[in-house]
Amino acid sequence: MAVALTFTSGDPQAASRVLVASAQALAGRGEALWPPESLTPERLARHYPPAGWRVAWHAGAAVGCSVLLERDPLFWPDDPPGEALYLHRLAVHPAAQGQGLAGLLLADAAAQARAAGRSWLRLDTASDRSKLRALYLGAGFVPVDEVQVGAYHVVRFELRLK
C-alpha cells in the first residue's frame, strides 16, 4: 500500500460527500446500504458530533471517512462509559476503492481510540454484509455476537487495544 493519506477531524461536509458517493455506488451495484438523502451534513449532524468525523485525504481529495462516538447506546447499551470508542459510517470514495484504504481508516480509528485511552474499538455491521465482515476480521476485529436492534440484525465486533 503506497497511498499516503492525511487525516483531518471535524469536517462533516467532506464526510458527507464521501458517504453519498459511496452510497450511490453501492446502490448502483444492488448493494444499497444507506439512503443518500440521509447523508447530508445536516442529517449527519443530528446523529453524530461534528468533532467525531475523521476524513482521509489523498492528493487534495477526500477519499474516506468515519465517525467515532464516545458512547453507542443503541448498539452497545450495556457498555460502561470510557471503555471503548464506537466506529460508524466507515466509507471509501468509489474513485479510491480497491487500494486498501478501508484498512487504513480502521487503523486510524484504532490509533484514535488508543490515544483516547480506550481499551476497545467497537463497531457493528449488518449481518448480511459478508465483505464488511471479512474486512473487520482481516483487521483483527473479533465478532462478539449477533443482535437485533430495531429493524437491524447486526454483528457486533470489537478490537482489543491494550
N, C-alpha and C positions, 0 to 999 in steps of 0.2 A: 504494500500500500504506500504509494508515494504522494498521495494527496496531502498537501499542507493546509490545515484548517486554522482559522482563528475563531474564537468564540466571544460572543457578546451576551450580556444579560439585559433583561427588561425591555425587549423590543417585540411586543405582541403584534405590531403591524407586519414586520418581516416574517414572524412565525405564521401569521395568517396566510401570507402569500404562499409559503411552502406547503402549509396544510391544505389549502384549497387546490393547488396544483396536484398534490399527491392524491387527494380525494377524487378529483376528476379523472386522473389516470387510472386509479383503482376501479372506479365505476365503469370506465371505458373497457376494462378487461373483464367486467362482470363480477368484480370482487368488491362491491361497494362497502365502505367502512363507515365513513362519516358523511352526512349530508353537507355539501359545500356551503349552504346558507347558514349552517351552524358554526362556521369557522371564521366569521368576520371578526375584526378586532373588538367590536362592541359586544358581540355574543361571547367571545372568549373571556372578556373582562368580567362577565357575570359569574364565571366559574373558576377562574384562575387568577392569582395575583400577578400583576404585570412583572414584578421583580423575579418571579419564578421562571420566566421564559429564558431559555438558552437558544441562541441561534448560531449555527455553524456557517462560516463564510469561506468561500474559495474564489480567488480572482475577482473580488468585489461583488460576488453574487451570494445571496442566501441559499444554501444548499441543504440545510437540515435544521430541525428544531426539536425541542421537547420542553416540557414544563415539569418542575419539581415542586411538590407540595410538602408542607410541614406535617399535615395530617390528611388522612383519607377516610373519613368516617363512613362513606358509602360502601367502599370495597374492603376496608380493613377496620371495621368498627371497634374491635376489641383491643387494638394496639395501644400500648401506653405511650404518652407523649414523649418525644425526644429520642425514641429508639430507632426510627427509620426516616428516610425521605421516600417519597412516593412519586414514581415517574408516570407521566401521562403524555399523550399526544406526540409520541415519537414519530417523526416523519422525515423522509428524504425526498427532495425535489426530484421529479421524474428525470430531468436532464442530468442528474448526478447519480442516479441509481446504478447499482452493479459495480461500485468501486470500494465497497467495504465501509461506507460512511455510517451505516447504522451501528456497526460495531464501535466506531469512534465516538458516536453520540452516546452509546451506552457507557463507554469508558469515561467520558467526560462527566456523565451523571454520577458514576461511582466516585470519581475524584471529588465532585462537589459534595456528595454525601459524607465522604471521609473527612473533608475539610470542615464540615459542619459538626464533626464529632459523632456521627451516627454509626451504629453497628450494622445496619441493614439498608439496602436499597430494595424497595419492593415495587411491584407493578402487577397489572392484570392484563389479560387479553382474552378475547372471545375464544371459547373452547374449540371452535371450528376453524381457527386460523393456524393451520399446520406450519406455514412458512414462518410466521411470527414465533410460534412455539419453538421451532428449530433454531431461530436466531437467538432467542433468550437462553436456550440450553447451551448453544455454542459459546455464548458469552459468560458461561459459568453460573447462570441462574438455576435455581433448583425449584421444581414445582412443589407448592405447599399443599394445594387442594383445588377442587373444583367446587364452585358455589353458584347459586342462583341469586342474582341481585336484581330485583325487579324483573324486567324483560330480558336481562343479560345473563347468559350462562358463561361464566368465565373461569379461566385457570389463573390462580394467583401464584406468582413467582417471587422469590427473594434471592438476593446475593449477599452473602456474609462479607462484611468489610473489615472486621477486626475481631 
